[in-house]
Amino acid sequence: MANAKRASAKTRISKTVDVGNAGDVQECANEALKALSSGARTVVVVRGIGTQVSKTVAVAELVKSSLTGIHQCTTYAPVKVKGAKATEIRIELATTSEELDVHSPGYQAPDTIMGKPSPRKRKEWNDEPAMPLKKKVAKAFAATNASKGDANRKKVALSSA
């Protein structure tokens, strides 16, 4: 893993939060939040293996939504657990980009940098009002029936000819 090689080159203070079967997502997120917000830690690593990948991502998203200006670098690696193949996810959360490899494909800049929107943030959906569900269903039904009607008319025209 590129991040593991880079970790030896830089001295940094980090804490590892392992997400397991018994661990609650909120408890793991609180542990990571305490480490980052106290100022004693600059990097928190959230790790999960196999079926815990989705929980690990949820923990990272909770931390990022609670604190502003958090940088993220995600890496995946194949591992063997009890003779079976599995995937390990490693999400590094840092308060500054200096601690992470910003050129890594798994790097995500924070949503805001010094109060300004990040240039990497996705554009918001257009602000058109949402169409009520009944109208959506009616519109889809009408479109489906119109295409069926055309097909039926073609069949009748071919059979009468």
DSSP file (Angstrom, degrees, kcal/mol; ACC not computed):
  #  RESIDUE AA STRUCTURE BP1 BP2  ACC     N-H-->O    O-->H-N    N-H-->O    O-->H-N    TCO  KAPPA ALPHA  PHI   PSI    X-CA   Y-CA   Z-CA
    1    1 A M     >        0   0    0      0, 0.0     4,-1.6     0, 0.0     3,-0.2   0.000 360.0 360.0 360.0 134.6    0.0    0.0    0.0
    2    2 A A  H  >  +     0   0    0      1,-0.2     4,-2.1     2,-0.2     5,-0.2   0.869 360.0  54.7 -64.5 -37.6    1.3    3.4   -1.0
    3    3 A N  H  > S+     0   0    0      1,-0.2     4,-1.7     2,-0.2    -1,-0.2   0.849 104.5  53.9 -68.0 -33.1    0.1    5.0    2.2
    4    4 A A  H  > S+     0   0    0      2,-0.2     4,-0.9     1,-0.2    -1,-0.2   0.896 110.1  47.3 -67.5 -39.1    1.9    2.5    4.4
    5    5 A K  H  X S+     0   0    0     -4,-1.6     4,-0.7     1,-0.2     3,-0.5   0.904 112.6  49.4 -65.9 -40.9    5.2    3.2    2.6
    6    6 A R  H  X S+     0   0    0     -4,-2.1     4,-1.6     1,-0.2     3,-0.4   0.800  99.5  67.1 -69.0 -29.1    4.6    7.0    3.0
    7    7 A A  H  < S+     0   0    0     -4,-1.7    -1,-0.2     1,-0.3     5,-0.2   0.855  98.4  51.6 -62.7 -35.0    3.8    6.6    6.7
    8    8 A S  H  < S+     0   0    0     -4,-0.9    -1,-0.3    -3,-0.5    -2,-0.2   0.806 106.0  55.6 -72.4 -26.7    7.4    5.6    7.5
    9    9 A A  H  < S+     0   0    0     -4,-0.7     2,-0.4    -3,-0.4    -2,-0.2   0.864 110.4  46.3 -73.3 -35.5    8.8    8.6    5.6
   10   10 A K  S  < S-     0   0    0     -4,-1.6     2,-0.6    89,-0.1    -1,-0.1  -0.856  79.9-133.0-109.1 141.9    6.8   11.2    7.6
   11   11 A T        +     0   0    0     -2,-0.4     2,-0.3     2,-0.0    -3,-0.1  -0.834  41.8 156.9 -91.3 124.9    6.4   11.2   11.4
   12   12 A R        -     0   0    0     -2,-0.6     2,-0.6    -5,-0.2    29,-0.0  -0.983  43.2-118.4-146.9 155.4    2.8   11.7   12.3
   13   13 A I        +     0   0    0     -2,-0.3    30,-1.7     2,-0.0    29,-1.4  -0.849  44.0 166.3 -97.6 122.7    0.6   10.9   15.2
   14   14 A S  E     -a   43   0A   0     -2,-0.6     2,-0.4    28,-0.2    30,-0.2  -0.927  27.0-153.5-137.3 161.3   -2.2    8.6   14.3
   15   15 A K  E     -a   44   0A   0     28,-1.5    30,-3.4    -2,-0.3     2,-0.5  -0.988  16.1-141.2-130.8 141.3   -4.9    6.4   15.9
   16   16 A T  E     -a   45   0A   0     -2,-0.4     2,-0.6    28,-0.2    30,-0.2  -0.907  10.0-166.8-108.2 129.7   -6.4    3.3   14.4
   17   17 A V  E     -a   46   0A   0     28,-3.5    30,-2.5    -2,-0.5     2,-0.5  -0.961  10.3-156.3-113.7 113.5  -10.1    2.5   14.8
   18   18 A D  E     -a   47   0A   0     -2,-0.6     2,-0.6    28,-0.2    30,-0.2  -0.801   6.3-147.1 -93.0 125.8  -10.9   -1.1   13.8
   19   19 A V        +     0   0    0     28,-3.1    30,-0.5    -2,-0.5     2,-0.2  -0.824  29.1 171.5 -93.0 120.8  -14.6   -1.6   12.8
   20   20 A G        -     0   0    0     -2,-0.6    28,-0.0    28,-0.1     0, 0.0  -0.593  48.0 -92.2-121.2-177.4  -15.7   -5.1   13.8
   21   21 A N  S    S+     0   0    0      1,-0.2    -1,-0.0    -2,-0.2    -2,-0.0   0.897 124.0  42.7 -62.8 -41.6  -18.9   -7.2   13.9
   22   22 A A  S    S+     0   0    0      2,-0.1    -1,-0.2    -3,-0.0     2,-0.1   0.736  94.5  98.7 -79.9 -22.5  -19.6   -6.2   17.5
   23   23 A G        -     0   0    0      1,-0.1     2,-0.3    -5,-0.0     3,-0.0  -0.407  69.8-132.1 -72.5 139.3  -18.8   -2.5   17.1
   24   24 A D     >  -     0   0    0     -2,-0.1     4,-2.2     1,-0.1     5,-0.2  -0.661  14.0-129.3 -86.5 145.2  -21.5    0.0   16.6
   25   25 A V  H  > S+     0   0    0     -2,-0.3     4,-2.4     1,-0.2     5,-0.2   0.917 109.2  49.4 -60.4 -44.6  -21.0    2.5   13.8
   26   26 A Q  H  > S+     0   0    0      1,-0.2     4,-2.4     2,-0.2    -1,-0.2   0.875 109.4  51.5 -65.7 -37.8  -21.8    5.5   16.0
   27   27 A E  H  > S+     0   0    0      2,-0.2     4,-2.1     1,-0.2    -1,-0.2   0.925 111.6  46.8 -64.2 -44.2  -19.4    4.2   18.7
   28   28 A C  H  X S+     0   0    0     -4,-2.2     4,-2.1     1,-0.2    -2,-0.2   0.897 112.6  50.1 -64.2 -40.0  -16.5    3.9   16.2
   29   29 A A  H  X S+     0   0    0     -4,-2.4     4,-2.7    -5,-0.2    -2,-0.2   0.902 109.5  51.1 -65.3 -40.6  -17.3    7.4   14.8
   30   30 A N  H  X S+     0   0    0     -4,-2.4     4,-2.5     2,-0.2    -1,-0.2   0.888 108.6  52.0 -63.2 -39.1  -17.3    8.9   18.3
   31   31 A E  H  X S+     0   0    0     -4,-2.1     4,-1.7     2,-0.2    -1,-0.2   0.917 113.0  44.1 -62.9 -43.5  -13.9    7.3   19.0
   32   32 A A  H  X S+     0   0    0     -4,-2.1     4,-2.3     2,-0.2    -2,-0.2   0.889 112.4  52.8 -68.3 -39.1  -12.5    8.8   15.8
   33   33 A L  H  X S+     0   0    0     -4,-2.7     4,-3.0     1,-0.2     5,-0.3   0.908 107.4  51.5 -62.8 -42.6  -14.1   12.2   16.5
   34   34 A K  H  X S+     0   0    0     -4,-2.5     4,-1.5     1,-0.2    -1,-0.2   0.915 110.9  48.6 -60.1 -43.1  -12.6   12.3   20.0
   35   35 A A  H  < S+     0   0    0     -4,-1.7     6,-1.2    -5,-0.2     4,-0.5   0.906 117.7  39.7 -65.9 -41.9   -9.2   11.6   18.6
   36   36 A L  H >< S+     0   0    0     -4,-2.3     3,-0.6     1,-0.2    -2,-0.2   0.901 116.8  47.3 -75.9 -40.6   -9.4   14.3   15.8
   37   37 A S  H 3< S+     0   0    0     -4,-3.0    -1,-0.2     1,-0.2    -2,-0.2   0.734 100.9  65.5 -77.3 -21.0  -11.2   17.0   17.8
   38   38 A S  T 3< S-     0   0    0     -4,-1.5    -1,-0.2    -5,-0.3    -2,-0.2   0.771  98.8-133.3 -71.4 -23.2   -8.9   16.8   20.8
   39   39 A G  S <  S+     0   0    0     -3,-0.6    -3,-0.1    -4,-0.5    -1,-0.1   0.294  83.6 102.1  88.7 -10.6   -6.0   18.0   18.7
   40   40 A A  S    S+     0   0    0     -5,-0.2     2,-0.4     1,-0.1    -4,-0.1   0.791  80.4  50.0 -74.6 -27.3   -3.7   15.3   20.1
   41   41 A R        -     0   0    0     -6,-1.2    -2,-0.3     1,-0.1   -27,-0.2  -0.902  54.9-176.8-113.5 139.9   -4.1   13.2   16.9
   42   42 A T  S    S+     0   0    0    -29,-1.4    53,-1.6    -2,-0.4     2,-0.4   0.667  76.1  36.3-103.8 -22.7   -3.6   14.5   13.4
   43   43 A V  E     -aB  14  94A   0    -30,-1.7   -28,-1.5    51,-0.2     2,-0.4  -0.997  60.1-169.5-134.2 135.2   -4.6   11.3   11.5
   44   44 A V  E     -aB  15  93A   0     49,-2.8    49,-3.1    -2,-0.4     2,-0.5  -0.993  11.3-154.3-121.7 130.2   -7.2    8.7   12.3
   45   45 A V  E     -aB  16  92A   0    -30,-3.4   -28,-3.5    -2,-0.4     2,-0.5  -0.913   4.4-163.5-106.3 124.8   -7.2    5.4   10.4
   46   46 A V  E     -aB  17  91A   0     45,-2.9    45,-2.8    -2,-0.5     2,-0.4  -0.942  14.6-173.1-108.5 122.3  -10.5    3.6   10.1
   47   47 A R  E     +aB  18  90A   0    -30,-2.5   -28,-3.1    -2,-0.5     2,-0.3  -0.909  12.0 168.6-121.9 144.5  -10.1   -0.1    9.0
   48   48 A G  E     - B   0  89A   0     41,-1.9    41,-2.8    -2,-0.4     2,-0.4  -0.990  16.3-151.0-150.1 148.8  -12.6   -2.8    8.1
   49   49 A I  E >   - B   0  88A   0    -30,-0.5     3,-1.4    -2,-0.3     2,-0.3  -0.966  56.7 -33.5-125.4 136.3  -12.3   -6.2    6.5
   50   50 A G  G >  S+     0   0    0     37,-2.8     3,-1.4    -2,-0.4    36,-0.0  -0.403 132.3  13.4  68.0-117.5  -14.8   -8.2    4.4
   51   51 A T  G 3  S+     0   0    0     -2,-0.3     3,-0.4     1,-0.3     4,-0.3   0.565 119.9  69.7 -72.9  -7.5  -18.4   -7.5    5.4
   52   52 A Q  G <>  +     0   0    0     -3,-1.4     4,-2.2     1,-0.2    -1,-0.3   0.359  68.7  96.6 -91.8   5.8  -17.4   -4.5    7.5
   53   53 A V  H <> S+     0   0    0     -3,-1.4     4,-2.1     1,-0.2    -1,-0.2   0.923  84.4  47.8 -61.7 -45.2  -16.4   -2.4    4.5
   54   54 A S  H  > S+     0   0    0     -3,-0.4     4,-2.0     1,-0.2    -1,-0.2   0.880 111.4  50.7 -66.3 -36.8  -19.8   -0.6    4.4
   55   55 A K  H  > S+     0   0    0     -4,-0.3     4,-2.3     2,-0.2    -1,-0.2   0.892 108.7  52.9 -64.3 -39.0  -19.7    0.0    8.1
   56   56 A T  H  X S+     0   0    0     -4,-2.2     4,-2.1     1,-0.2    -2,-0.2   0.905 109.0  48.2 -64.2 -42.4  -16.2    1.5    7.7
   57   57 A V  H  X S+     0   0    0     -4,-2.1     4,-2.4     1,-0.2    -1,-0.2   0.897 110.2  53.0 -64.5 -39.6  -17.4    3.9    5.0
   58   58 A A  H  X S+     0   0    0     -4,-2.0     4,-2.2     2,-0.2    -2,-0.2   0.896 107.6  51.1 -63.1 -39.8  -20.3    4.9    7.2
   59   59 A V  H  X S+     0   0    0     -4,-2.3     4,-2.1     2,-0.2    -1,-0.2   0.932 110.8  48.3 -61.5 -46.3  -18.0    5.7   10.1
   60   60 A A  H  X S+     0   0    0     -4,-2.1     4,-2.5     1,-0.2    -2,-0.2   0.901 111.2  50.0 -62.8 -41.1  -15.8    7.9    7.9
   61   61 A E  H  X S+     0   0    0     -4,-2.4     4,-2.0     1,-0.2    -1,-0.2   0.874 109.0  52.2 -67.2 -36.6  -18.8    9.7    6.5
   62   62 A L  H  X S+     0   0    0     -4,-2.2     4,-1.4     2,-0.2    -1,-0.2   0.914 111.1  47.4 -63.4 -42.3  -20.2   10.4   10.0
   63   63 A V  H  X S+     0   0    0     -4,-2.1     4,-2.2     1,-0.2     3,-0.3   0.932 112.5  48.9 -64.2 -45.5  -16.8   11.9   11.0
   64   64 A K  H  < S+     0   0    0     -4,-2.5     6,-0.2     1,-0.2    -1,-0.2   0.831 111.4  49.7 -66.0 -31.8  -16.6   14.0    7.9
   65   65 A S  H  < S+     0   0    0     -4,-2.0    -1,-0.2    -5,-0.2    -2,-0.2   0.760 112.8  47.8 -77.7 -22.7  -20.2   15.3    8.5
   66   66 A S  H  < S+     0   0    0     -4,-1.4     2,-0.4    -3,-0.3    -2,-0.2   0.839 115.5  41.5 -84.9 -34.9  -19.4   16.2   12.1
   67   67 A L  S  < S-     0   0    0     -4,-2.2     3,-0.5    -5,-0.1     2,-0.3  -0.911  78.0-135.9-115.9 140.6  -16.1   18.0   11.5
   68   68 A T  S    S+     0   0    0     -2,-0.4    -3,-0.1     1,-0.2    45,-0.1  -0.658  81.8  29.3 -92.2 151.4  -15.4   20.5    8.8
   69   69 A G  S    S+     0   0    0     -2,-0.3     2,-0.5     1,-0.2    -1,-0.2   0.754  75.6 154.6  78.5  25.9  -12.1   20.4    6.8
   70   70 A I        -     0   0    0     -3,-0.5     2,-0.3    -6,-0.2    -1,-0.2  -0.767  30.8-150.7 -91.2 127.1  -11.4   16.7    7.1
   71   71 A H  E     -C   94   0A   0     23,-3.0    23,-2.4    -2,-0.5     2,-0.4  -0.699  12.9-158.5 -92.4 147.7   -9.3   15.3    4.3
   72   72 A Q  E     -CD  93 108A   0     36,-2.3    36,-3.4    -2,-0.3     2,-0.4  -0.982  16.2-176.0-133.4 140.2   -9.7   11.6    3.4
   73   73 A C  E     -CD  92 107A   0     19,-2.0    19,-2.9    -2,-0.4     2,-0.4  -0.968  13.7-164.7-135.1 119.6   -7.6    9.0    1.6
   74   74 A T  E     +C   91   0A   0     32,-1.7     2,-0.3    -2,-0.4    17,-0.2  -0.868   8.9 177.3-110.3 134.8   -9.1    5.6    0.9
   75   75 A T  E     -C   90   0A   0     15,-2.2    15,-2.7    -2,-0.4     2,-0.3  -0.988  11.8-156.7-134.0 146.3   -7.2    2.4    0.0
   76   76 A Y  E     +C   89   0A   0     -2,-0.3    13,-0.2    13,-0.2    11,-0.0  -0.898  13.0 177.3-117.0 149.3   -8.3   -1.1   -0.7
   77   77 A A  E     -C   88   0A   0     11,-2.0    11,-3.2    -2,-0.3     2,-0.3  -0.981  30.3-118.2-150.8 139.9   -6.2   -4.2   -0.4
   78   78 A P  E     +C   87   0A   0      0, 0.0     2,-0.3     0, 0.0     9,-0.2  -0.603  39.5 175.5 -75.4 137.9   -6.9   -8.0   -0.8
   79   79 A V  E     -C   86   0A   0      7,-2.8     7,-2.7    -2,-0.3     2,-0.5  -0.918  29.7-121.7-136.1 162.7   -6.2  -10.0    2.3
   80   80 A K  E     -C   85   0A   0     -2,-0.3     2,-0.5     5,-0.2     5,-0.2  -0.942  24.0-174.3-109.2 126.1   -6.7  -13.6    3.4
   81   81 A V  E >  S-C   84   0A   0      3,-2.8     3,-1.9    -2,-0.5    -2,-0.0  -0.967  75.2 -21.9-121.0 114.7   -8.9  -14.2    6.4
   82   82 A K  T 3  S-     0   0    0     -2,-0.5    -1,-0.1     1,-0.3     3,-0.1   0.885 128.1 -50.8  52.6  43.6   -9.0  -17.8    7.7
   83   83 A G  T 3  S+     0   0    0      1,-0.3     2,-0.3    -3,-0.0    -1,-0.3   0.357 119.0 106.8  81.3  -5.8   -7.9  -19.0    4.3
   84   84 A A  E <  S- C   0  81A   0     -3,-1.9    -3,-2.8     1,-0.0     2,-0.3  -0.745  73.4-110.4-105.7 154.3  -10.5  -17.1    2.4
   85   85 A K  E     + C   0  80A   0     -2,-0.3     2,-0.3    -5,-0.2    -5,-0.2  -0.624  44.7 161.7 -82.1 140.6  -10.0  -14.0    0.2
   86   86 A A  E     - C   0  79A   0     -7,-2.7    -7,-2.8    -2,-0.3     2,-0.5  -0.920  35.1-112.7-147.3 171.1  -11.4  -10.7    1.5
   87   87 A T  E     - C   0  78A   0     -2,-0.3   -37,-2.8    -9,-0.2     2,-0.5  -0.932  20.1-155.4-113.2 133.5  -11.0   -7.0    1.0
   88   88 A E  E     -BC  49  77A   0    -11,-3.2   -11,-2.0    -2,-0.5     2,-0.4  -0.919   6.7-159.5-106.0 131.7   -9.6   -4.6    3.5
   89   89 A I  E     -BC  48  76A   0    -41,-2.8   -41,-1.9    -2,-0.5     2,-0.5  -0.913   5.3-170.3-108.7 138.5  -10.5   -1.0    3.4
   90   90 A R  E     -BC  47  75A   0    -15,-2.7   -15,-2.2    -2,-0.4     2,-0.6  -0.968   1.7-172.6-130.7 113.9   -8.3    1.6    5.1
   91   91 A I  E     -BC  46  74A   0    -45,-2.8   -45,-2.9    -2,-0.5     2,-0.5  -0.936   7.1-159.7-112.4 117.4   -9.7    5.1    5.3
   92   92 A E  E     -BC  45  73A   0    -19,-2.9   -19,-2.0    -2,-0.6     2,-0.5  -0.853   5.7-167.2 -97.3 125.6   -7.3    7.8    6.6
   93   93 A L  E     +BC  44  72A   0    -49,-3.1   -49,-2.8    -2,-0.5     2,-0.3  -0.955  12.9 175.6-113.0 128.1   -8.9   10.9    7.9
   94   94 A A  E     -BC  43  71A   0    -23,-2.4   -23,-3.0    -2,-0.5   -51,-0.2  -0.946  38.1-138.9-135.2 153.4   -6.7   13.9    8.6
   95   95 A T  S    S+     0   0    0    -53,-1.6     2,-0.3    -2,-0.3   -52,-0.1   0.726  94.1  35.1 -81.1 -23.0   -7.1   17.5    9.7
   96   96 A T  S >  S-     0   0    0    -54,-0.4     3,-0.9   -25,-0.1     4,-0.2  -0.947  74.2-131.6-130.7 153.4   -4.5   18.7    7.1
   97   97 A S  G >  S+     0   0    0     -2,-0.3     3,-1.0     1,-0.2     5,-0.2   0.652  98.5  78.1 -75.9 -14.6   -3.6   17.6    3.6
   98   98 A E  G 3  S+     0   0    0      1,-0.2    -1,-0.2     3,-0.1     4,-0.0   0.756  90.1  55.6 -65.0 -23.3    0.1   17.6    4.5
   99   99 A E  G <  S+     0   0    0     -3,-0.9    -1,-0.2   -57,-0.1     2,-0.2   0.667 106.3  57.1 -83.2 -17.2   -0.5   14.2    6.3
  100  100 A L  S <  S-     0   0    0     -3,-1.0     2,-1.0    -4,-0.2     3,-0.1  -0.714  89.8-104.9-116.2 162.8   -2.0   12.4    3.3
  101  101 A D    >   -     0   0    0     -2,-0.2     3,-1.4     1,-0.2     6,-0.1  -0.766  31.5-171.2 -85.8 101.5   -0.9   11.7   -0.3
  102  102 A V  T 3  S+     0   0    0     -2,-1.0    -1,-0.2     1,-0.3     5,-0.1   0.617  82.1  59.1 -73.1 -11.5   -3.0   14.2   -2.3
  103  103 A H  T 3  S+     0   0    0     -3,-0.1    -1,-0.3     3,-0.0    -2,-0.1   0.429  80.2 111.1 -95.2  -0.5   -2.0   12.6   -5.6
  104  104 A S  S X  S-     0   0    0     -3,-1.4     3,-1.6     1,-0.1   -30,-0.1  -0.456  76.7-125.3 -70.9 145.4   -3.4    9.2   -4.6
  105  105 A P  T 3  S+     0   0    0      0, 0.0    -1,-0.1     0, 0.0   -30,-0.1   0.733 109.8  55.8 -64.8 -20.0   -6.5    8.1   -6.5
  106  106 A G  T 3  S+     0   0    0    -32,-0.1   -32,-1.7     2,-0.0     2,-0.3   0.334  80.5 119.4 -93.4   7.9   -8.4    7.6   -3.2
  107  107 A Y  E <   -D   73   0A   0     -3,-1.6     2,-0.4   -34,-0.2   -34,-0.3  -0.551  40.2-172.9 -78.7 136.3   -7.8   11.2   -2.0
  108  108 A Q  E     -D   72   0A   0    -36,-3.4   -36,-2.3    -2,-0.3     3,-0.1  -0.994  16.0-140.2-128.6 125.2  -10.9   13.3   -1.3
  109  109 A A        -     0   0    0     -2,-0.4   -39,-0.1   -38,-0.2   -38,-0.1  -0.411  35.7 -93.4 -74.7 157.6  -10.6   17.0   -0.4
  110  110 A P        -     0   0    0      0, 0.0    10,-0.2     0, 0.0    11,-0.1  -0.267  30.6-114.2 -68.5 162.0  -12.9   18.4    2.3
  111  111 A D  S    S+     0   0    0      1,-0.2     7,-2.9   -41,-0.2     2,-0.4   0.858 101.9  28.0 -65.5 -35.3  -16.2   20.0    1.3
  112  112 A T  E     -E  117   0B   0      5,-0.2     2,-0.5   -42,-0.1   -43,-0.2  -0.985  64.2-163.1-129.9 140.9  -15.0   23.3    2.6
  113  113 A I  E >  S-E  116   0B   0      3,-2.7     3,-1.7    -2,-0.4    -4,-0.0  -0.966  83.3 -21.5-121.6 113.7  -11.5   24.8    2.8
  114  114 A M  T 3  S-     0   0    0     -2,-0.5    -1,-0.1     1,-0.3     0, 0.0   0.873 127.5 -51.8  55.5  40.7  -11.3   27.8    5.1
  115  115 A G  T 3  S+     0   0    0      1,-0.3    -1,-0.3     0, 0.0     3,-0.0   0.348 117.1 109.2  84.0  -7.6  -15.0   28.5    4.7
  116  116 A K  E <  S-E  113   0B   0     -3,-1.7    -3,-2.7     1,-0.1    -1,-0.3  -0.782  78.8 -99.3-101.6 147.0  -15.0   28.4    0.9
  117  117 A P  E     -E  112   0B   0      0, 0.0    -5,-0.2     0, 0.0    -6,-0.1  -0.358  43.2-108.9 -62.5 141.9  -16.6   25.6   -1.1
  118  118 A S    >   -     0   0    0     -7,-2.9     3,-1.3     1,-0.1    -7,-0.0  -0.449  14.3-132.9 -70.1 141.3  -14.1   23.0   -2.3
  119  119 A P  T 3  S+     0   0    0      0, 0.0    -1,-0.1     0, 0.0    -8,-0.1   0.725 107.3  57.7 -66.9 -18.6  -13.4   23.1   -6.1
  120  120 A R  T 3  S+     0   0    0    -10,-0.2     2,-0.1     2,-0.1    -9,-0.1   0.545  79.5 114.7 -87.1  -7.3  -13.8   19.3   -6.1
  121  121 A K  S <  S-     0   0    0     -3,-1.3     3,-0.1   -10,-0.2   -10,-0.0  -0.390  72.9-111.6 -67.3 138.8  -17.3   19.4   -4.6
  122  122 A R        -     0   0    0      1,-0.1     2,-0.2    -2,-0.1    -1,-0.1  -0.296  33.3-100.4 -68.5 152.6  -19.9   18.1   -7.0
  123  123 A K        -     0   0    0      1,-0.1    -1,-0.1    -2,-0.0     3,-0.1  -0.479  41.7-112.3 -70.5 143.8  -22.4   20.5   -8.5
  124  124 A E        -     0   0    0     -2,-0.2     3,-0.1     1,-0.1    -1,-0.1  -0.380  36.4 -94.6 -73.4 155.3  -25.8   20.4   -6.9
  125  125 A W        -     0   0    0      1,-0.1    -1,-0.1    -2,-0.1     0, 0.0  -0.312  56.4 -83.7 -63.2 154.4  -28.8   19.1   -8.7
  126  126 A N        -     0   0    0      1,-0.1     2,-0.3    -3,-0.1    -1,-0.1  -0.247  39.0-117.8 -61.4 152.8  -30.9   21.7  -10.5
  127  127 A D        +     0   0    0     -3,-0.1    -1,-0.1     2,-0.0     3,-0.1  -0.015  62.8 139.8 -88.0  31.9  -33.4   23.5   -8.2
  128  128 A E        -     0   0    0     -2,-0.3     3,-0.1     1,-0.1     2,-0.0  -0.507  62.0-102.3 -72.1 143.4  -36.5   22.3  -10.1
  129  129 A P        -     0   0    0      0, 0.0     2,-0.1     0, 0.0    -1,-0.1  -0.368  42.5-101.8 -65.4 146.7  -39.4   21.4   -7.8
  130  130 A A        -     0   0    0      1,-0.1     3,-0.0    -3,-0.1    -3,-0.0  -0.442  32.4-121.1 -70.9 139.8  -39.8   17.7   -7.4
  131  131 A M        -     0   0    0     -2,-0.1    -1,-0.1     1,-0.1     5,-0.1  -0.654  33.8-107.5 -80.2 133.3  -42.7   16.1   -9.4
  132  132 A P     >  -     0   0    0      0, 0.0     4,-1.9     0, 0.0     3,-0.3  -0.247  26.2-116.7 -59.7 151.6  -45.3   14.4   -7.2
  133  133 A L  H  > S+     0   0    0      1,-0.2     4,-2.7     2,-0.2     5,-0.2   0.861 112.5  56.9 -60.3 -39.2  -45.2   10.6   -7.3
  134  134 A K  H  > S+     0   0    0      1,-0.2     4,-2.5     2,-0.2    -1,-0.2   0.906 108.6  47.0 -60.5 -41.6  -48.7   10.3   -8.8
  135  135 A K  H  > S+     0   0    0     -3,-0.3     4,-2.5     2,-0.2    -1,-0.2   0.887 111.1  51.6 -68.5 -37.9  -47.7   12.6  -11.7
  136  136 A K  H  X S+     0   0    0     -4,-1.9     4,-2.4     2,-0.2    -2,-0.2   0.927 112.6  45.3 -62.7 -44.8  -44.5   10.6  -12.3
  137  137 A V  H  X S+     0   0    0     -4,-2.7     4,-2.7     2,-0.2    -2,-0.2   0.920 113.7  49.4 -65.4 -43.6  -46.4    7.3  -12.4
  138  138 A A  H  X S+     0   0    0     -4,-2.5     4,-2.4    -5,-0.2    -2,-0.2   0.898 111.8  48.9 -63.0 -40.4  -49.1    8.7  -14.6
  139  139 A K  H  X S+     0   0    0     -4,-2.5     4,-2.1     2,-0.2    -1,-0.2   0.921 113.4  45.9 -66.0 -44.2  -46.5   10.1  -17.0
  140  140 A A  H  X S+     0   0    0     -4,-2.4     4,-2.2     2,-0.2    -2,-0.2   0.895 113.1  50.6 -65.3 -40.2  -44.6    6.8  -17.2
  141  141 A F  H  X S+     0   0    0     -4,-2.7     4,-2.6     2,-0.2     5,-0.2   0.911 110.5  49.1 -63.7 -43.4  -47.9    4.9  -17.6
  142  142 A A  H  X S+     0   0    0     -4,-2.4     4,-2.2     1,-0.2    -2,-0.2   0.901 111.5  49.3 -64.0 -41.3  -49.0    7.2  -20.5
  143  143 A A  H  X S+     0   0    0     -4,-2.1     4,-1.7     2,-0.2    -1,-0.2   0.896 112.7  47.7 -65.8 -39.5  -45.6    6.8  -22.2
  144  144 A T  H  X S+     0   0    0     -4,-2.2     4,-2.0     1,-0.2    -2,-0.2   0.925 113.3  46.9 -66.8 -44.8  -45.7    3.0  -21.9
  145  145 A N  H  X S+     0   0    0     -4,-2.6     4,-2.5     1,-0.2    -2,-0.2   0.852 108.7  55.8 -67.3 -34.2  -49.3    2.7  -23.2
  146  146 A A  H  X S+     0   0    0     -4,-2.2     4,-1.8     2,-0.2    -1,-0.2   0.914 109.7  45.3 -64.6 -42.1  -48.5    5.1  -26.1
  147  147 A S  H  X S+     0   0    0     -4,-1.7     4,-1.7     2,-0.2    -2,-0.2   0.868 113.7  50.0 -70.6 -34.6  -45.7    2.8  -27.3
  148  148 A K  H  X S+     0   0    0     -4,-2.0     4,-2.5     2,-0.2    -2,-0.2   0.888 108.0  54.0 -67.3 -38.6  -47.8   -0.3  -26.8
  149  149 A G  H  X S+     0   0    0     -4,-2.5     4,-2.3     1,-0.2    -2,-0.2   0.894 107.2  50.5 -62.5 -40.3  -50.6    1.3  -28.8
  150  150 A D  H  X S+     0   0    0     -4,-1.8     4,-1.9     1,-0.2    -1,-0.2   0.907 111.3  48.5 -63.4 -41.8  -48.3    2.0  -31.7
  151  151 A A  H  X S+     0   0    0     -4,-1.7     4,-2.0     2,-0.2    -2,-0.2   0.895 111.3  49.9 -66.3 -40.1  -47.1   -1.6  -31.7
  152  152 A N  H  X S+     0   0    0     -4,-2.5     4,-2.3     1,-0.2    -2,-0.2   0.897 109.1  52.0 -65.6 -39.8  -50.7   -2.9  -31.6
  153  153 A R  H  X S+     0   0    0     -4,-2.3     4,-2.4     1,-0.2    -1,-0.2   0.892 109.0  50.6 -63.7 -38.8  -51.7   -0.7  -34.5
  154  154 A K  H  X S+     0   0    0     -4,-1.9     4,-2.3     2,-0.2    -1,-0.2   0.896 109.9  50.2 -64.3 -40.1  -48.8   -2.0  -36.5
  155  155 A K  H  X S+     0   0    0     -4,-2.0     4,-2.3     2,-0.2    -2,-0.2   0.913 112.0  47.3 -64.5 -42.4  -49.8   -5.6  -35.7
  156  156 A V  H  X S+     0   0    0     -4,-2.3     4,-1.9     1,-0.2    -2,-0.2   0.907 112.0  50.4 -65.5 -41.7  -53.4   -4.9  -36.8
  157  157 A A  H  X S+     0   0    0     -4,-2.4     4,-0.8     1,-0.2    -1,-0.2   0.892 112.9  46.2 -63.9 -40.1  -52.2   -3.2  -40.0
  158  158 A L  H  < S+     0   0    0     -4,-2.3     3,-0.2     1,-0.2    -2,-0.2   0.878 112.7  49.3 -70.7 -37.7  -49.9   -6.2  -40.9
  159  159 A S  H  < S+     0   0    0     -4,-2.3    -2,-0.2     1,-0.2    -1,-0.2   0.820 111.0  49.3 -73.3 -30.0  -52.6   -8.8  -40.2
  160  160 A S  H  <        0   0    0     -4,-1.9    -1,-0.2     1,-0.2    -2,-0.2   0.663 360.0 360.0 -81.6 -16.5  -55.3   -7.0  -42.3
  161  161 A A     <        0   0    0     -4,-0.8    -1,-0.2    -3,-0.2    -2,-0.2   0.481 360.0 360.0 -80.7 360.0  -52.9   -6.6  -45.2
